[in-house]
Amino acid sequence: MRTKILITLLIYMMVQAVLFGIGMVVVLATPLKEQADVLIPWVVGITFIIAVPVALGIAPRMKAMRELRSRKPSEDPRL
């Protein structure tokens, strides 16, 4: 369980940074830049919330890939 939480936290930080960057580009590179003082806090809050389920969805896949790589060839169920 500890490994899943650590993987989720690492992925969360990366996902949140990417979503924040996308949100900032949308706000600052469009006509929305006139309302940037209001929209930037919204971008921060929304990306903070959206990144949680995305990270929780990616973490089990990352852990499964790690476990598959650490198996010996004789333990691989695909063979």
N, CA, C and O of each residue as an XYZ file, in Angstrom:
316
protein
N       0.823     -1.195      0.000
C       0.000      0.000      0.000
C       0.870      1.264      0.000
O       0.535      2.262     -0.637
N       1.983      1.201      0.720
C       2.857      2.369      0.791
C       3.433      2.712     -0.580
O       3.571      3.886     -0.924
N       3.767      1.688     -1.359
C       4.319      1.924     -2.691
C       3.296      2.623     -3.582
O       3.639      3.542     -4.325
N       2.040      2.186     -3.506
C       0.997      2.804     -4.322
C       0.820      4.280     -3.967
O       0.645      5.117     -4.852
N       0.866      4.594     -2.682
C       0.705      5.989     -2.257
C       1.878      6.839     -2.736
O       1.677      7.955     -3.213
N       3.089      6.327     -2.615
C       4.256      7.081     -3.068
C       4.233      7.301     -4.579
O       4.534      8.394     -5.057
N       3.878      6.262     -5.325
C       3.785      6.398     -6.780
C       2.710      7.416     -7.136
O       2.904      8.250     -8.020
N       1.571      7.343     -6.440
C       0.479      8.283     -6.704
C       0.899      9.717     -6.433
O       0.560     10.613     -7.205
N       1.629      9.951     -5.351
C       2.087     11.307     -5.035
C       3.042     11.845     -6.091
O       2.940     13.005     -6.491
N       3.966     11.007     -6.541
C       4.901     11.450     -7.583
C       4.173     11.761     -8.891
O       4.446     12.767     -9.547
N       3.249     10.886     -9.254
C       2.492     11.102    -10.486
C       1.595     12.323    -10.354
O       1.436     13.085    -11.307
N       1.000     12.513     -9.161
C       0.127     13.660     -8.932
C       0.855     14.966     -9.218
O       0.315     15.850     -9.884
N       2.075     15.088     -8.718
C       2.820     16.336     -8.918
C       3.068     16.606    -10.397
O       2.956     17.745    -10.852
N       3.405     15.563    -11.144
C       3.663     15.746    -12.572
C       2.387     16.071    -13.339
O       2.376     16.948    -14.202
N       1.313     15.356    -13.017
C       0.033     15.587    -13.703
C      -0.474     16.989    -13.401
O      -0.951     17.682    -14.300
N      -0.377     17.409    -12.158
C      -0.855     18.734    -11.783
C      -0.057     19.817    -12.494
O      -0.623     20.824    -12.918
N       1.246     19.621    -12.629
C       2.078     20.607    -13.323
C       1.698     20.707    -14.797
O       1.619     21.804    -15.350
N       1.464     19.567    -15.427
C       1.088     19.583    -16.843
C      -0.276     20.238    -17.033
O      -0.446     21.072    -17.923
N      -1.247     19.866    -16.202
C      -2.582     20.470    -16.319
C      -2.542     21.967    -16.036
O      -3.238     22.741    -16.692
N      -1.728     22.379    -15.058
C      -1.585     23.797    -14.768
C      -0.998     24.543    -15.962
O      -1.460     25.629    -16.310
N       0.015     23.961    -16.582
C       0.614     24.588    -17.760
C      -0.370     24.730    -18.904
O      -0.421     25.767    -19.566
N      -1.145     23.693    -19.134
C      -2.161     23.760    -20.192
C      -3.183     24.845    -19.868
O      -3.571     25.620    -20.741
N      -3.615     24.896    -18.618
C      -4.583     25.918    -18.214
C      -4.041     27.328    -18.357
O      -4.754     28.238    -18.780
N      -2.788     27.503    -18.004
C      -2.188     28.839    -18.125
C      -2.055     29.267    -19.581
O      -2.275     30.431    -19.916
N      -1.698     28.330    -20.434
C      -1.603     28.656    -21.865
C      -2.975     29.050    -22.395
O      -3.105     30.015    -23.149
N      -3.993     28.300    -21.997
C      -5.353     28.620    -22.457
C      -5.763     30.003    -21.978
O      -6.351     30.770    -22.741
N      -5.466     30.332    -20.735
C      -5.870     31.641    -20.201
C      -5.052     32.771    -20.814
O      -5.611     33.799    -21.195
N      -3.744     32.596    -20.914
C      -2.886     33.706    -21.316
C      -2.708     33.865    -22.824
O      -2.286     34.928    -23.279
N      -3.016     32.840    -23.604
C      -2.812     32.924    -25.047
C      -4.118     33.117    -25.813
O      -4.144     33.009    -27.039
N      -5.179     33.395    -25.105
C      -6.477     33.599    -25.740
C      -7.041     34.938    -25.269
O      -6.441     35.602    -24.424
N      -8.174     35.328    -25.804
C      -8.784     36.578    -25.326
C      -9.191     36.556    -23.852
O      -9.643     37.570    -23.320
N      -9.036     35.417    -23.195
C      -9.341     35.330    -21.765
C      -8.316     36.069    -20.902
O      -8.509     36.216    -19.696
N      -7.226     36.532    -21.522
C      -6.172     37.173    -20.726
C      -6.633     38.468    -20.061
O      -6.001     38.937    -19.114
N      -7.721     39.042    -20.547
C      -8.240     40.239    -19.884
C      -8.806     39.916    -18.502
O      -8.830     40.778    -17.623
N      -9.261     38.679    -18.308
C      -9.781     38.251    -17.006
C      -8.785     37.345    -16.269
O      -9.188     36.562    -15.409
N      -7.510     37.440    -16.591
C      -6.497     36.555    -16.027
C      -6.417     36.656    -14.508
O      -6.170     35.652    -13.840
N      -6.623     37.853    -13.948
C      -6.541     38.003    -12.497
C      -7.617     37.199    -11.776
O      -7.437     36.834    -10.615
N      -8.720     36.919    -12.439
C      -9.785     36.103    -11.854
C      -9.615     34.634    -12.235
O      -9.877     33.748    -11.422
N      -9.182     34.374    -13.453
C      -9.133     32.998    -13.949
C      -7.937     32.195    -13.459
O      -8.038     30.975    -13.330
N      -6.816     32.835    -13.185
C      -5.629     32.090    -12.754
C      -5.863     31.359    -11.426
O      -5.471     30.198    -11.316
N      -6.476     31.971    -10.425
C      -6.775     31.181     -9.216
C      -7.714     30.004     -9.496
O      -7.593     28.948     -8.873
N      -8.643     30.186    -10.425
C      -9.525     29.080    -10.804
C      -8.744     27.955    -11.471
O      -9.005     26.778    -11.224
N      -7.793     28.316    -12.310
C      -6.950     27.302    -12.967
C      -6.183     26.510    -11.915
O      -6.104     25.284    -11.998
N      -5.622     27.194    -10.935
C      -4.871     26.523     -9.875
C      -5.782     25.547     -9.127
O      -5.415     24.389     -8.926
N      -6.948     26.002     -8.720
C      -7.869     25.157     -7.964
C      -8.394     23.973     -8.756
O      -8.462     22.856     -8.242
N      -8.761     24.213     -9.995
C      -9.314     23.141    -10.819
C      -8.251     22.087    -11.121
O      -8.538     20.892    -11.066
N      -7.038     22.511    -11.438
C      -5.989     21.521    -11.713
C      -5.596     20.773    -10.445
O      -5.231     19.599    -10.511
N      -5.665     21.428     -9.302
C      -5.388     20.765     -8.029
C      -6.376     19.622     -7.800
O      -5.999     18.563     -7.299
N      -7.631     19.835     -8.163
C      -8.679     18.821     -7.957
C      -8.654     17.758     -9.049
O      -8.768     16.571     -8.744
N      -8.510     18.147    -10.301
C      -8.560     17.189    -11.416
C      -7.366     16.248    -11.408
O      -7.483     15.106    -11.850
N      -6.233     16.699    -10.919
C      -5.034     15.859    -10.931
C      -5.155     14.648    -10.010
O      -4.479     13.644    -10.234
N      -5.992     14.718     -8.985
C      -6.132     13.600     -8.039
C      -6.674     12.343     -8.727
O      -6.015     11.305     -8.665
N      -7.840     12.385     -9.378
C      -8.329     11.154    -10.004
C      -7.455     10.674    -11.161
O      -7.359      9.474    -11.416
N      -6.825     11.606    -11.853
C      -5.933     11.202    -12.945
C      -4.745     10.428    -12.383
O      -4.381      9.381    -12.918
N      -4.141     10.932    -11.313
C      -3.005     10.244    -10.690
C      -3.428      8.908    -10.102
O      -2.686      7.930    -10.187
N      -4.610      8.859     -9.507
C      -5.105      7.594     -8.959
C      -5.377      6.573    -10.061
O      -5.315      5.369     -9.810
N      -5.670      7.023    -11.249
C      -5.871      6.108    -12.368
C      -4.570      5.614    -12.980
O      -4.497      4.487    -13.470
N      -3.552      6.449    -12.953
C      -2.269      6.076    -13.548
C      -1.439      5.211    -12.609
O      -0.730      4.318    -13.074
N      -1.504      5.448    -11.304
C      -0.638      4.763    -10.333
C      -0.738      3.237    -10.379
O       0.305      2.583    -10.377
N      -1.922      2.632    -10.421
C      -1.960      1.161    -10.468
C      -1.302      0.596    -11.726
O      -0.682     -0.466    -11.684
N      -1.437      1.297    -12.821
C      -0.796      0.837    -14.064
C       0.714      0.900    -13.947
O       1.413     -0.006    -14.402
N       1.223      1.963    -13.343
C       2.670      2.083    -13.156
C       3.187      0.977    -12.234
O       4.236      0.385    -12.490
N       2.444      0.706    -11.165
C       2.855     -0.349    -10.237
C       2.815     -1.711    -10.916
O       3.709     -2.531    -10.707
N       1.798     -1.961    -11.722
C       1.695     -3.240    -12.433
C       2.851     -3.409    -13.415
O       3.412     -4.499    -13.532
N       3.207     -2.345    -14.115
C       4.338     -2.423    -15.041
C       5.626     -2.714    -14.284
O       6.461     -3.490    -14.751
N       5.788     -2.102    -13.130
C       6.978     -2.337    -12.310
C       7.045     -3.788    -11.856
O       8.115     -4.397    -11.875
N       5.905     -4.347    -11.446
C       5.873     -5.734    -10.993
C       6.128     -6.702    -12.139
O       6.785     -7.726    -11.948
N       5.619     -6.393    -13.320
C       5.856     -7.259    -14.471
C       7.332     -7.278    -14.848
O       7.869     -8.324    -15.214
N       7.987     -6.128    -14.759
C       9.410     -6.057    -15.096
C      10.277     -6.779    -14.077
O      11.345     -7.288    -14.418
N       9.823     -6.826    -12.827
C      10.654     -7.436    -11.788
C      10.486     -8.957    -11.712
O      11.243     -9.615    -10.998
N       9.513     -9.531    -12.429
C       9.317    -10.981    -12.419
C      10.403    -11.686    -13.210
O      10.989    -11.132    -14.140
N      10.648    -12.895    -12.820
C      11.549    -13.744    -13.569
C      10.790    -14.297    -14.779
O       9.567    -14.426    -14.716
N      11.463    -14.620    -15.855
C      10.762    -15.130    -17.038
C       9.932    -16.388    -16.729
O       8.898    -16.601    -17.363
N      10.349    -17.202    -15.797
C       9.590    -18.419    -15.470
C       8.288    -18.104    -14.744
O       7.393    -18.948    -14.717
N       8.152    -16.904    -14.146
C       6.950    -16.510    -13.428
C       5.969    -15.749    -14.307
O       4.862    -15.442    -13.865
N       6.340    -15.445    -15.513
C       5.502    -14.627    -16.397
C       4.297    -15.439    -16.862
O       4.463    -16.469    -17.514
N       3.069    -14.982    -16.530
C       1.871    -15.735    -16.917
C       1.582    -15.658    -18.417
O       0.787    -16.441    -18.935
N       2.218    -14.727    -19.109
C       1.950    -14.578    -20.541
C       2.645    -15.657    -21.356
O       2.308    -15.852    -22.524
N       3.610    -16.365    -20.769
C       4.364    -17.386    -21.515
C       3.729    -18.734    -21.401
O       4.232    -19.704    -21.966
